[in-house]
Amino acid sequence: MTPEGLAVVRGQLDSRFILVRATDGAPDAVHVLITVTRYRMRHGAVRATVGLMAGKDTVLSTVQVLDPATGQELGRLEVASSNATAVGSAGGLLRGHADEIADFVLGGAPAAPTTPTGASRQSGEMKWKPKPTR
């Protein structure tokens, strides 16, 4: 990911997490690990002149919520964002990608829960809530 793209994602995540962010070294803070696994962004001029023929913008990330005491994974979501049209911007796509990550972390609701519906939950395991609608 480019430094500019990373700054857009980080800025959007910081604005979404501002009220729940723990202080450094807080022993009971839940850890969130975000790994960008694929990043392809068309140049703005290519998007405007060639449009669909230039392919699509894509950002894929893995988001893991980790228990602070054990480091055990409490929840995971694969987030995929793309834009195949000439409409929109790289910044808009990246902010939307960050919003999907924040929705999962703050709401605890992936599109398809990693814990089967009928499975019993362990103590300290993340509870799934319905995904907020917009």
Salt bridges, closest charged atoms under 4 A:
ASP14 OD1 - ARG21 NH1 3.32
ASP57 OD1 - ARG42 NE 2.96
ASP57 OD2 - ARG47 NH2 2.41
GLU73 OE1 - ARG76 NH2 2.99
GLU78 OE2 - ARG76 NH1 3.69
ASP99 OD1 - ARG16 NH1 3.02
ASP103 OD1 - ARG16 NH2 2.80
ASP103 OD2 - ARG134 NH2 2.51
